[in-house]
């Protein structure tokens, strides 16, 4: 038997490959199909099943495309009602793959159809459980996402189901059973996941706050529903895509997006298609010169989640600025979260744009040390902290206004185009995104602080720390 975790850091998502005696299973595949097909071919194996733990909200699954290409059977757990042909398994059903068996465990709570899969080896011993978003390492799945699709299913109701699922289906497994979750730290599907991407039932019963042995159902419901922030706006749309199956093949998406455009063609398409120009290069390159009106979201960081958070229309036509040779990677990562309408890229990038006689814009910057000197002598400067509320509440520069990037589309109108703003985030990625969006909307008096709060915290600037505030009270 072979078992591999296929982890994608950008989405903090884990898919799985299991093979036994020439038959293979893929659990929770991403949109692209080639890596899974290639992995099975390496073992001369046939993909027999594609197991889905639930209708994902944070990415568009590649299960339909993969099934068409391989003949594999898509499997969902009880209560799932997708708009395409699948095998809806019963609770406790056994699936045979080569010499191993996989037991279906219906574990509703994150969603109604949420299902875990228990792997048993050739001797029938319980080896591992693939928990999807039911159980994470150090956390459990948030119970509020279904409400974005069905308002009558409340977070409290789902949390109660999750409590029962964990205690009757998961915590009863042997302590040595390995836990393989659907996500790791950084995913918006949970609140406080650990950095580890695997654990054991025994360790989770000891260290996971939600699995405390003496925790009552009321305590559990209160704990898992407390502090939930609004999920990214693309989550409900991805659920619908995964539920209905109304998705294009990744091959068609790549064919449309991998179209090199001359500067003249690029400008014509930009105008006629009302496209968004998305610049995905390194932030250090973007600030030195970019096409006016383009928006920056760098592919080398948490690219897909920020695209899904900030670009409100999944059908938005997108034109790319990308480092040469990385265009296909960018298009694939956009498609993972449902942005399928990439319609080409600028051949030659910003260099071609400049060589054609067009101007480039730049972002003004000030170092953290120089800003500290300036701010200390002029504390009336307008400073925007682009981090999330929780980060700001934990610690921030005194006098800075919290202006989370997550909600820039909602809060942009509160800013004054005639004022000069100094902008920082955690490490410098989000502030460049924020400034690019604001400049595209006509806000030009903006100064970036590279290195963000990490750099500012090393200066002499006064900071407000959550712990200090509590002590004072």
C-alpha positions as CSV (number, residue, x, y, z in Angstrom):
1,X,0.0,0.0,0.0
2,X,1.2,3.5,-0.8
3,X,-0.2,6.7,0.8
4,X,0.8,10.2,-0.1
5,X,-0.3,13.6,1.2
6,X,-0.3,16.1,-1.7
7,X,-0.2,19.5,0.1
8,X,-0.7,22.8,-1.6
9,X,0.6,25.6,0.5
10,X,-1.2,28.5,-1.2
11,X,-4.5,27.1,-0.2
12,X,-3.3,25.2,2.8
13,X,-5.1,22.2,1.2
14,X,-4.3,18.5,1.4
15,X,-5.3,16.0,-1.2
16,X,-4.4,12.4,-0.9
17,X,-3.3,9.5,-3.1
18,X,-3.7,5.9,-1.9
19,X,-2.7,2.9,-4.0
20,X,-2.9,-0.9,-3.4
21,X,-2.4,-3.7,-5.9
22,X,-2.8,-1.6,-9.0
23,X,-5.9,0.4,-7.8
24,X,-5.8,4.0,-6.5
25,X,-7.9,6.5,-4.7
26,X,-7.7,10.3,-4.8
27,X,-9.2,12.2,-1.9
28,X,-10.3,15.9,-2.4
29,X,-8.4,16.7,-5.6
30,X,-7.8,20.3,-6.7
31,X,-8.9,21.6,-10.1
32,X,-5.9,20.4,-12.1
33,X,-6.0,16.7,-13.1
34,X,-2.6,16.0,-14.6
35,X,-0.7,15.5,-11.3
36,X,-3.1,12.8,-10.1
37,X,-3.1,11.0,-13.4
38,X,0.6,11.1,-13.6
39,X,1.0,9.8,-10.0
40,X,-1.2,6.8,-10.8
41,X,0.6,6.1,-14.0
42,X,3.9,6.0,-12.1
43,X,2.5,3.0,-10.2
44,X,0.8,1.5,-13.3
45,X,-2.4,2.0,-11.3
46,X,-6.0,2.7,-12.2
47,X,-7.8,5.4,-10.3
48,X,-10.9,3.6,-9.0
49,X,-12.5,6.1,-6.7
50,X,-12.4,9.9,-6.2
51,X,-13.5,10.5,-2.6
52,X,-15.0,13.9,-1.7
53,X,-15.2,14.7,2.0
54,X,-17.8,17.5,1.3
55,X,-18.8,20.3,-1.1
56,X,-15.7,22.5,-0.7
57,X,-16.1,26.2,-0.2
58,X,-12.5,27.3,-0.5
59,X,-11.6,25.7,-3.9
60,X,-13.2,24.2,-6.9
61,X,-12.6,20.4,-6.9
62,X,-11.3,18.6,-10.0
63,X,-13.3,15.5,-9.3
64,X,-15.6,15.8,-12.3
65,X,-12.9,16.4,-14.8
66,X,-10.7,13.7,-13.3
67,X,-13.6,11.2,-13.4
68,X,-14.2,11.9,-17.1
69,X,-10.5,11.3,-17.9
70,X,-10.0,8.2,-15.9
71,X,-13.4,6.5,-15.5
72,X,-13.1,6.7,-11.8
73,X,-16.3,6.7,-9.6
74,X,-16.9,9.9,-7.6
75,X,-18.0,9.1,-4.0
76,X,-19.8,11.5,-1.6
77,X,-21.1,10.7,1.8
78,X,-24.8,10.4,2.9
79,X,-27.2,13.3,2.2
80,X,-25.1,14.7,-0.7
81,X,-27.2,15.6,-3.7
82,X,-24.9,16.8,-6.4
83,X,-26.1,17.7,-9.9
84,X,-24.1,15.0,-11.6
85,X,-23.6,11.3,-11.5
86,X,-21.9,10.0,-8.3
87,X,-22.0,7.2,-5.8
88,X,-23.7,8.5,-2.6
89,X,-22.3,6.1,0.0
90,X,-24.1,4.9,3.1
91,X,-22.7,5.4,6.6
92,X,-20.5,2.5,7.4
93,X,-20.2,1.4,3.7
94,X,-16.9,-0.4,2.9
95,X,-15.1,0.4,-0.3
96,X,-12.5,-2.1,-1.6
97,X,-9.3,-0.8,-3.2
98,X,-6.8,-3.5,-4.1
99,X,-6.0,-5.3,-0.9
100,X,-7.2,-2.5,1.4
101,X,-10.6,-1.3,2.5
102,X,-11.9,2.2,3.2
103,X,-14.9,2.7,5.5
104,X,-17.3,5.6,5.0
105,X,-18.0,7.6,8.2
106,X,-20.7,10.2,7.9
107,X,-19.5,13.1,10.1
108,X,-21.9,16.0,9.6
109,X,-21.2,19.3,11.3
110,X,-18.9,21.4,9.1
111,X,-21.5,20.7,6.4
112,X,-24.5,18.3,6.3
113,X,-22.8,15.9,3.9
114,X,-19.3,16.0,5.5
115,X,-17.8,12.5,5.5
116,X,-14.5,11.0,6.8
117,X,-12.9,8.0,5.3
118,X,-11.2,5.3,7.5
119,X,-8.4,3.4,5.9
120,X,-7.8,-0.2,6.9
121,X,-4.8,-2.1,5.7
122,X,-4.5,-5.6,4.1
123,X,-4.9,-7.2,7.6
124,X,-8.0,-5.1,8.4
125,X,-6.2,-2.9,10.9
126,X,-7.4,0.7,11.2
127,X,-4.5,2.8,10.0
128,X,-5.6,6.4,9.1
129,X,-8.7,8.6,8.9
130,X,-9.1,11.3,6.3
131,X,-11.2,13.9,8.1
132,X,-11.7,16.6,5.5
133,X,-12.9,19.7,7.4
134,X,-14.4,17.7,10.2
135,X,-11.2,17.5,12.3
136,X,-8.1,19.6,11.8
137,X,-4.8,19.4,13.6
138,X,-5.5,21.5,16.7
139,X,-9.0,22.6,15.5
140,X,-12.3,21.6,14.0
141,X,-14.1,22.8,10.9
142,X,-16.1,26.0,11.2
143,X,-19.9,25.4,11.3
144,X,-21.1,28.6,9.7
145,X,-20.3,28.2,6.0
146,X,-23.5,26.3,5.0
147,X,-25.5,29.3,6.2
148,X,-24.2,31.3,3.3
149,X,-26.0,28.8,1.0
150,X,-28.9,27.7,3.3
151,X,-29.8,30.3,5.9
152,X,-32.1,28.0,7.8
153,X,-29.1,25.8,8.8
154,X,-27.6,27.8,11.7
155,X,-24.0,27.5,12.9
156,X,-25.3,26.4,16.3
157,X,-27.2,23.5,14.8
158,X,-24.2,22.4,12.8
159,X,-21.9,22.8,15.8
160,X,-24.2,20.4,17.7
161,X,-23.9,17.8,14.9
162,X,-20.2,18.3,14.8
163,X,-19.9,17.6,18.5
164,X,-21.8,14.3,18.1
165,X,-19.8,13.3,15.0
166,X,-16.5,13.8,16.7
167,X,-17.5,11.9,19.8
168,X,-19.2,9.0,18.2
169,X,-17.2,8.5,15.0
170,X,-13.7,10.1,15.4
171,X,-12.7,10.0,19.1
172,X,-13.8,6.4,19.4
173,X,-11.0,5.3,16.9
174,X,-7.8,3.8,18.3
175,X,-5.3,6.4,19.6
176,X,-2.6,5.3,17.1
177,X,-4.8,6.0,14.0
178,X,-3.2,8.8,11.9
179,X,-5.3,11.9,11.3
180,X,-5.0,13.3,7.8
181,X,-7.1,16.6,7.6
182,X,-8.3,18.5,4.6
183,X,-6.4,21.7,5.5
184,X,-3.6,23.1,7.6
185,X,-2.7,26.5,9.1
186,X,-3.7,29.4,7.0
187,X,-7.0,28.1,5.7
188,X,-10.1,30.1,6.4
189,X,-12.0,26.9,7.0
190,X,-10.9,26.9,10.7
191,X,-9.8,29.3,13.3
192,X,-6.6,28.1,14.9
193,X,-5.1,25.1,13.1
194,X,-1.6,23.9,14.0
195,X,1.2,24.1,11.4
196,X,1.5,20.3,11.4
197,X,-0.4,18.6,8.5
198,X,-0.9,15.2,10.2
199,X,-1.3,13.8,13.8
200,X,-2.9,10.9,15.6
201,X,-6.2,10.5,17.3
202,X,-4.5,10.1,20.7
203,X,-2.5,13.4,20.3
204,X,-5.6,15.3,19.2
205,X,-7.6,14.0,22.2
206,X,-4.8,15.4,24.4
207,X,-4.1,18.8,22.7
208,X,-7.1,19.8,20.5
209,X,-9.3,22.2,22.5
210,X,-12.4,20.9,20.8
211,X,-11.8,17.3,21.8
212,X,-11.5,17.9,25.6
213,X,-13.0,14.7,27.2
214,X,-15.2,16.5,29.7
215,X,-16.5,19.2,27.3
216,X,-20.3,19.5,27.2
217,X,-22.2,20.0,24.0
218,X,-23.1,23.6,25.0
219,X,-19.5,24.4,25.8
220,X,-18.4,23.0,22.4
221,X,-21.0,25.0,20.5
222,X,-20.0,28.1,22.3
223,X,-16.3,27.5,21.7
224,X,-16.5,26.7,17.9
225,X,-18.9,29.5,17.1
226,X,-17.0,32.2,19.1
227,X,-14.8,34.6,17.2
228,X,-15.8,33.5,13.7
229,X,-15.0,36.2,11.1
230,X,-16.8,36.6,7.9
231,X,-15.6,34.1,5.3
232,X,-14.2,35.2,2.0
233,X,-16.8,36.3,-0.5
234,X,-16.0,33.6,-3.0
235,X,-16.8,30.7,-0.7
236,X,-20.5,30.4,-1.5
237,X,-19.8,30.5,-5.2
238,X,-17.3,27.7,-5.0
239,X,-19.8,25.6,-3.1
240,X,-22.4,26.1,-5.8
241,X,-19.8,25.1,-8.5
242,X,-18.9,22.0,-6.6
243,X,-22.6,21.1,-6.0
244,X,-24.0,21.7,-9.4
245,X,-20.9,20.5,-11.4
246,X,-21.3,23.5,-13.7
247,X,-17.6,23.8,-14.4
248,X,-15.3,23.9,-17.4
249,X,-12.5,21.5,-17.9
250,X,-9.1,22.8,-16.8
251,X,-7.9,22.1,-20.3
252,X,-10.3,24.6,-21.8
253,X,-9.5,27.2,-19.2
254,X,-5.7,26.9,-19.9
255,X,-6.2,27.0,-23.7
256,X,-8.1,30.3,-23.4
257,X,-5.8,31.9,-20.9
258,X,-2.5,30.9,-22.5
259,X,-2.9,33.4,-25.3
260,X,0.2,35.7,-25.7
261,X,-0.9,39.2,-26.6
262,X,1.1,42.1,-28.2
263,X,0.9,45.4,-26.5
264,X,-1.6,46.6,-29.1
265,X,-3.7,43.5,-28.7
266,X,-3.5,43.7,-24.9
267,X,-4.8,47.3,-24.9
268,X,-7.6,46.4,-27.3
269,X,-8.8,43.5,-25.3
270,X,-8.5,45.4,-22.0
271,X,-10.8,48.1,-23.4
272,X,-13.3,45.9,-25.2
273,X,-13.7,43.2,-22.6
274,X,-13.6,45.5,-19.6
275,X,-11.0,43.2,-18.3
276,X,-9.1,43.4,-15.0
277,X,-5.3,43.6,-15.5
278,X,-3.8,41.4,-12.7
279,X,-0.1,41.7,-12.1
280,X,1.3,38.6,-10.3
281,X,5.0,39.4,-10.2
282,X,7.1,39.8,-7.1
283,X,6.1,42.8,-5.0
284,X,9.6,44.3,-5.2
285,X,9.3,44.4,-9.0
286,X,5.8,45.7,-9.0
287,X,6.5,48.8,-6.9
288,X,9.3,49.8,-9.2
289,X,7.1,49.9,-12.3
290,X,3.6,48.7,-13.2
291,X,1.0,49.4,-15.8
292,X,-1.3,52.2,-14.6
293,X,-4.7,50.8,-13.6
294,X,-3.4,47.2,-13.0
295,X,-3.9,45.4,-9.7
296,X,-1.2,43.5,-7.9
297,X,-1.7,40.1,-6.2
298,X,1.6,38.3,-6.2
299,X,1.6,34.6,-7.0
300,X,4.4,33.8,-4.6
301,X,2.3,34.4,-1.5
302,X,-1.3,33.5,-0.5
303,X,-2.4,34.3,-4.1
304,X,-5.6,32.4,-4.6
305,X,-7.3,33.2,-1.3
306,X,-6.6,36.9,-1.9
307,X,-7.9,36.8,-5.4
308,X,-11.1,35.1,-4.1
309,X,-11.4,37.7,-1.3
310,X,-10.8,40.9,-3.4
311,X,-12.2,40.1,-7.0
312,X,-15.9,40.0,-6.3
313,X,-17.0,38.7,-9.7
314,X,-15.8,35.1,-10.5
315,X,-16.7,35.7,-14.2
316,X,-14.5,38.8,-14.4
317,X,-12.4,38.7,-17.6
318,X,-8.7,38.8,-16.5
319,X,-5.6,39.8,-18.4
320,X,-2.3,38.7,-16.8
321,X,1.0,40.3,-16.2
322,X,3.3,37.4,-15.1
323,X,6.9,36.5,-15.0
324,X,7.8,34.7,-18.2
325,X,7.2,30.9,-18.0
326,X,4.7,31.2,-15.0
327,X,1.6,32.0,-17.0
328,X,0.2,28.5,-16.8
329,X,0.8,28.3,-13.1
330,X,-1.1,31.6,-12.5
331,X,-4.0,30.5,-14.7
332,X,-4.2,27.2,-12.8
333,X,-4.2,28.8,-9.4
334,X,-6.9,31.2,-10.5
335,X,-9.0,28.3,-11.7
336,X,-8.6,26.5,-8.4
337,X,-10.8,29.1,-6.7
338,X,-13.3,29.5,-9.6
339,X,-11.8,32.3,-11.7
340,X,-11.9,30.7,-15.1
341,X,-12.1,33.7,-17.4
342,X,-8.4,34.5,-18.0
343,X,-8.3,35.7,-21.6
344,X,-4.6,36.2,-22.2
345,X,-1.4,37.6,-21.0
346,X,0.9,40.5,-22.1
347,X,3.8,38.9,-24.0
348,X,7.0,40.5,-22.8
349,X,5.3,41.9,-19.7
350,X,5.9,45.5,-18.5
351,X,9.1,45.6,-20.5
352,X,7.1,45.3,-23.7
353,X,4.7,47.9,-22.4
354,X,7.5,50.4,-21.7
355,X,9.3,49.6,-25.0
356,X,6.0,50.4,-26.9
357,X,6.3,54.0,-25.5
358,X,3.8,53.6,-22.7
359,X,4.3,55.0,-19.2
360,X,4.7,53.0,-16.0
361,X,3.4,54.0,-12.5
362,X,5.4,53.4,-9.3
363,X,4.6,53.1,-5.6
364,X,6.3,55.6,-3.2
365,X,8.0,53.9,-0.3
366,X,9.6,54.9,3.0
367,X,11.7,52.6,5.2
368,X,10.4,51.6,8.6
369,X,13.3,53.4,10.3
370,X,12.7,56.6,8.3
371,X,9.0,56.4,8.9
372,X,9.6,56.0,12.7
373,X,11.7,59.2,12.7
374,X,9.1,61.1,10.6
375,X,6.1,59.9,12.7
376,X,7.7,60.6,16.0
377,X,8.1,64.2,15.0
378,X,4.7,64.4,13.3
379,X,2.2,62.1,15.0
380,X,-0.7,63.6,13.0
381,X,0.2,61.6,9.9
382,X,-2.5,59.4,8.5
383,X,-1.5,55.8,8.9
384,X,-3.4,52.8,7.6
385,X,-2.9,49.3,9.2
386,X,-4.0,46.8,6.5
387,X,-4.0,43.8,8.7
388,X,-7.0,41.9,10.0
389,X,-8.9,43.1,13.0
390,X,-7.5,40.3,15.2
391,X,-3.9,41.3,14.2
392,X,-4.6,44.9,14.9
393,X,-6.2,44.3,18.2
394,X,-3.2,42.1,19.3
395,X,-0.7,44.9,18.6
396,X,-0.4,48.0,16.4
397,X,1.3,51.3,16.0
398,X,-0.4,53.9,18.2
399,X,-2.4,56.3,16.1
400,X,-2.7,53.9,13.1
401,X,-6.2,53.3,11.7
402,X,-7.2,49.7,11.1
403,X,-8.2,49.4,7.4
404,X,-8.2,45.6,6.7
405,X,-7.4,44.6,3.2
406,X,-10.2,42.0,3.4
407,X,-12.9,44.7,3.4
408,X,-11.2,47.3,1.2
409,X,-14.1,47.2,-1.4
410,X,-16.6,47.9,1.4
411,X,-14.6,50.6,3.2
412,X,-12.7,52.4,0.4
413,X,-15.2,55.3,0.3
414,X,-14.3,56.3,3.8
415,X,-10.8,57.5,2.6
416,X,-10.1,61.0,1.4
417,X,-8.4,61.2,-2.0
418,X,-6.8,64.5,-1.0
419,X,-5.0,63.0,2.1
420,X,-1.7,61.3,2.1
421,X,-1.7,57.9,3.7
422,X,1.2,55.8,4.9
423,X,0.3,52.1,4.6
424,X,1.6,49.0,6.4
425,X,0.5,45.4,6.9
426,X,2.2,42.4,8.5
427,X,5.2,41.9,6.2
428,X,4.7,44.0,3.1
429,X,2.6,41.9,0.8
430,X,-0.9,43.1,1.7
431,X,0.1,46.8,1.7
432,X,1.2,46.6,-1.9
433,X,-2.0,44.9,-2.9
434,X,-4.0,47.6,-1.0
435,X,-2.1,50.5,-2.6
436,X,-2.5,49.0,-6.1
437,X,-6.2,48.7,-5.7
438,X,-6.5,52.2,-4.3
439,X,-4.4,53.7,-7.1
440,X,-6.5,51.9,-9.7
441,X,-9.6,53.7,-8.1
442,X,-8.0,57.1,-8.1
443,X,-6.2,57.3,-4.7
444,X,-2.7,58.3,-5.4
445,X,-1.3,60.0,-2.3
446,X,-0.1,56.7,-0.8
447,X,3.2,55.6,0.7
448,X,4.2,52.0,1.4
449,X,6.2,50.9,4.3
450,X,8.2,47.8,3.2
451,X,8.5,45.0,5.8
452,X,5.3,46.1,7.4
453,X,4.6,45.7,11.1
454,X,7.6,43.3,11.5
455,X,9.9,46.1,10.4
456,X,8.1,48.8,12.4
457,X,8.1,46.8,15.6
458,X,11.9,46.8,15.5
459,X,11.9,50.6,15.6
460,X,11.3,53.0,18.5
461,X,7.7,53.6,17.6
462,X,5.2,53.3,20.4
463,X,2.9,50.3,20.1
464,X,-0.4,49.4,21.6
465,X,-0.3,45.7,22.8
466,X,-3.4,43.8,23.7
467,X,-1.8,42.4,26.8
468,X,-0.7,45.8,28.0
469,X,-4.2,47.2,27.6
470,X,-5.7,44.4,29.6
471,X,-3.2,45.0,32.4
472,X,-4.0,48.7,32.5
473,X,-7.7,47.9,32.8
